[in-house]
Amino acid sequence: MADRTVDGGPWTGCAVMFLQSLCPRVDLLSLFKDQKQGKFIVFKVIKLTLTDSAGGLGGYEILKVHDADPFLGVEVKFVDEAACQYFLESYSSGAVRQSLSQHACRLLALSQELTVETQLKASTHILDLYLDKLELCLKHIHLSQPERLRDEEIDHLEQQLQSQALGSAPQAVTITQEESAVPSNCFKFQNRVYEDRMLTAADVQSFSNGVGRQWKHVGRALGKSCRALKGPAIDNLAYEYEREGLYEQAYQLLSRFIEAEGRAAKLSRLVKALEDCKLTSLAENILDIQP
């Protein structure tokens, strides 16, 4: 994969995303080398993540997943500039890492959230250094044209994924009917499936009205996957808005989460944090579940 001059024709480009789990018990590279079950599950996690972060199934294709020890390398060809831009925005906001973590936790049946380190390259350019310059990243990806067709192994995995979607997945790679029934843009709460979305002003108001003194606990639960809420951030909020009361403290907490996470500030993350803090009734209220 090298820089080339691109003249005319449809917009295309290529990038490689490198993935590494920071959880000692989960090695994505080793799992992908597991021919029986791990390879398909890891591929499905990657595919669902790209679908989330590129705005749908179109606009890109996975060419190859390869060993880049200690990373797992995912070579992606973009055939639509808008899809590539959407992906870059998702990557820059942290939504790609969050999506990877959520899908991996669900499909690998992990008991805690998976922390993933990522790096994005186009040819020799490390795009993580230019994420504040979207046009430059698009240019590097556009100039980095793929040097190969899609790998036969990827063709086989895509066919397996399609078979599973049609309900005829091979027994060796079937997760569970309950798990695979949840679409990538949804989440499960109390055995019911809800469509995921970004948090709204109404969600913030419902949360602030109902969480009371537990707002700190929820903040620390959210802080497990949000840098803006780590360390002394929660205590600083408590001190800064002490005079305004609990409502304002909770309001500022969730507002800061939304501001820091952008498109990744999803309803599913708040509901998960509320569940972790045993505040299921508040989650029900935000989801507007009738008693």
C-alpha positions in Angstrom: 0.0 0.0 0.0 1.8 3.2 -1.2 1.0 6.7 -2.2 0.0 7.2 -5.8 -1.3 9.9 -8.1 -5.0 9.4 -8.6 -6.5 10.9 -11.7 -10.3 10.9 -12.4 -12.5 7.9 -11.8 -14.6 7.1 -8.6 -13.2 8.1 -5.2 -11.3 5.3 -3.5 -8.7 5.0 -0.8 -7.1 2.6 1.6 -6.3 2.6 5.3 -5.1 0.1 7.8 -6.5 0.1 11.4 -4.3 -1.7 14.0 -6.0 -3.2 17.0 -4.7 -4.4 20.3 -6.6 -5.4 23.4 -5.2 -3.9 26.7 -7.0 -6.6 28.7 -4.5 -9.4 29.6 -7.1 -12.1 29.2 -8.1 -11.1 25.7 -5.6 -11.3 22.8 -7.3 -10.3 19.5 -4.4 -11.6 17.4 -4.4 -15.0 19.1 -8.2 -15.2 18.8 -8.1 -14.5 15.1 -5.6 -17.3 14.6 -8.1 -19.7 16.2 -9.6 -21.3 13.1 -12.5 -23.0 14.9 -14.3 -20.1 16.5 -12.2 -17.1 17.4 -11.4 -16.0 13.8 -15.1 -15.6 12.9 -16.0 -13.9 16.1 -13.2 -11.4 15.8 -14.1 -10.7 12.2 -17.7 -10.2 13.2 -16.7 -7.7 15.9 -14.6 -5.8 13.2 -17.4 -5.9 10.7 -20.0 -4.6 13.1 -17.7 -1.9 14.3 -17.0 -0.7 10.7 -20.8 -0.8 9.9 -21.4 1.5 13.0 -18.6 3.9 12.3 -18.8 4.2 8.5 -22.6 4.9 8.5 -23.8 1.5 7.1 -22.7 -1.6 5.2 -21.8 0.3 2.0 -18.9 2.6 1.1 -16.1 0.2 2.2 -14.8 -3.3 2.1 -12.3 -5.3 4.3 -9.5 -6.5 2.1 -7.4 -8.4 4.6 -6.9 -9.0 8.3 -3.3 -9.8 9.1 -0.8 -10.4 11.8 1.0 -7.2 12.9 2.2 -8.5 16.2 1.3 -7.3 18.8 -1.5 -5.7 16.8 -4.2 -7.2 14.5 -4.1 -5.2 11.2 -7.3 -4.6 9.3 -6.9 -3.3 5.8 -9.9 -1.4 4.6 -10.7 0.0 1.1 -13.1 2.9 1.0 -15.1 3.4 -2.2 -17.1 6.4 -1.0 -15.7 9.7 0.3 -18.6 10.4 2.6 -18.3 6.9 4.3 -14.6 7.5 4.7 -15.2 10.9 6.3 -17.9 9.4 8.6 -15.4 6.8 9.7 -12.7 9.3 10.4 -15.1 11.4 12.5 -16.1 8.3 14.4 -12.5 7.3 14.9 -11.5 10.8 16.0 -14.3 11.0 18.6 -13.5 7.6 20.1 -16.7 6.0 18.8 -14.7 3.3 16.9 -13.0 2.1 20.1 -16.3 2.2 22.0 -18.0 0.2 19.3 -15.2 -2.3 19.2 -15.4 -2.7 23.0 -19.2 -3.1 23.1 -19.3 -5.7 20.3 -16.3 -7.6 21.7 -17.9 -7.7 25.2 -21.1 -9.0 23.8 -19.8 -11.6 21.3 -16.9 -12.8 23.5 -19.1 -12.8 26.6 -16.7 -10.7 28.7 -17.6 -9.7 32.2 -16.1 -6.3 32.0 -15.6 -3.6 29.3 -12.7 -4.3 26.9 -10.1 -1.5 26.5 -8.7 -1.4 22.9 -5.6 0.5 21.6 -5.9 1.6 18.0 -3.7 3.1 15.4 -4.7 4.2 11.9 -2.3 4.4 9.0 -2.5 5.3 5.3 0.7 4.2 3.5 3.4 5.4 5.9 1.3 8.2 7.4 0.1 7.7 11.0 -3.3 9.4 10.8 -3.7 9.6 14.6 -1.3 12.5 14.4 -3.6 14.5 12.1 -7.1 13.7 13.4 -7.8 17.4 13.8 -7.1 17.9 10.1 -9.9 15.9 8.4 -9.1 17.0 4.9 -5.5 15.9 5.2 -6.5 12.5 6.5 -8.9 12.1 3.6 -6.1 13.1 1.2 -3.7 10.5 2.6 -6.3 7.8 2.4 -7.2 8.7 -1.1 -3.6 8.7 -2.3 -3.0 5.3 -0.6 -4.5 3.0 -3.1 -4.9 -0.8 -2.4 -2.3 -3.1 -3.9 -4.4 -6.3 -3.6 -7.8 -7.7 -4.2 -9.9 -8.9 -1.3 -8.3 -11.9 0.5 -9.9 -15.3 -0.1 -10.1 -15.7 3.7 -12.2 -12.5 4.0 -14.5 -13.8 1.2 -15.0 -17.0 3.3 -15.7 -15.0 6.5 -18.1 -12.7 4.7 -20.0 -15.7 3.4 -20.1 -17.2 7.0 -21.5 -13.9 8.3 -24.1 -13.8 5.6 -25.1 -17.4 6.4 -25.4 -16.5 10.1 -27.6 -13.5 9.2 -29.9 -15.9 7.3 -30.0 -18.3 10.2 -27.8 -21.0 8.8 -24.5 -20.3 10.5 -22.1 -23.3 11.0 -22.5 -24.8 14.4 -18.8 -24.2 15.3 -19.1 -20.4 15.1 -22.6 -19.9 16.4 -22.5 -17.7 19.5 -26.0 -18.0 20.9 -29.3 -17.2 19.5 -29.9 -14.7 22.2 -26.7 -12.8 21.5 -26.9 -12.8 17.7 -30.4 -11.5 17.8 -29.3 -8.1 18.9 -28.5 -5.8 15.9 -25.3 -3.7 16.0 -27.3 -0.5 16.4 -29.3 -1.8 19.4 -28.7 -2.9 23.0 -30.4 -5.2 25.4 -31.9 -4.2 28.8 -34.0 -6.6 30.9 -34.3 -9.1 28.1 -35.7 -6.4 25.7 -34.0 -4.9 22.7 -33.9 -1.1 22.3 -32.6 1.0 19.4 -29.4 2.8 20.4 -29.1 6.5 19.8 -27.2 9.6 21.0 -28.2 11.1 24.4 -30.7 13.9 24.2 -31.5 17.0 26.3 -34.6 15.1 27.6 -32.3 12.2 28.7 -30.1 14.6 30.6 -33.1 16.2 32.3 -34.6 12.8 33.3 -31.2 11.6 34.7 -30.6 14.8 36.6 -34.1 14.7 38.2 -33.9 11.1 39.2 -30.3 10.2 40.1 -30.0 12.2 43.4 -26.9 11.4 45.5 -26.0 8.5 43.3 -24.7 10.8 40.5 -21.1 10.3 41.6 -21.4 6.5 41.3 -22.9 6.7 37.8 -20.1 9.2 36.9 -17.4 6.7 38.0 -19.2 3.9 36.0 -19.2 6.2 32.9 -15.6 7.1 33.7 -14.4 3.6 33.0 -14.6 4.3 29.3 -14.5 8.2 29.3 -11.2 10.0 29.9 -13.0 13.2 30.8 -14.5 11.6 33.9 -11.4 9.8 35.2 -9.2 10.8 38.1 -10.4 13.8 40.2 -13.0 15.0 37.6 -16.0 13.7 39.6 -14.9 15.3 42.8 -14.1 18.5 41.0 -17.6 18.7 39.7 -19.0 18.0 43.1 -17.0 20.9 44.6 -17.6 23.3 41.7 -21.4 22.9 41.7 -22.0 22.2 45.4 -24.0 25.3 46.0 -26.3 24.6 43.0 -27.3 21.2 44.4 -27.6 17.6 43.2 -29.6 18.4 40.1 -27.0 20.7 38.7 -24.2 18.4 39.7 -25.8 15.5 37.8 -26.7 17.8 34.9 -23.1 18.9 34.5 -21.8 15.4 34.8 -23.8 14.1 31.9 -23.3 17.3 29.9 -19.5 16.8 30.3 -19.8 13.2 29.2 -21.7 14.2 26.0 -19.3 17.0 25.2 -16.3 14.7 25.6 -17.6 11.6 23.8 -19.5 13.3 21.0 -21.3 10.8 18.8 -20.1 8.0 21.1 -22.3 9.4 24.0 -24.9 6.7 23.4 -28.0 5.8 25.4 -26.7 2.3 25.8 -23.6 3.5 27.8 -25.8 5.5 30.2 -28.2 2.5 30.7 -25.2 0.2 31.3 -23.8 2.6 33.9 -27.2 2.8 35.7 -27.4 -1.0 35.7 -24.0 -1.2 37.2 -25.1 1.1 40.0 -28.3 -0.8 40.6 -30.4 2.1 39.3 -32.6 0.1 37.0 -35.8 2.1 37.9 -34.1 5.3 36.6 -33.0 3.4 33.4 -36.6 2.4 33.0 -37.7 5.9 33.4 -35.3 7.2 30.8 -36.3 4.4 28.4 -40.0 5.3 29.2 -40.9 1.8 30.3 -44.3 1.7 31.9 -44.5 -0.1 35.3 
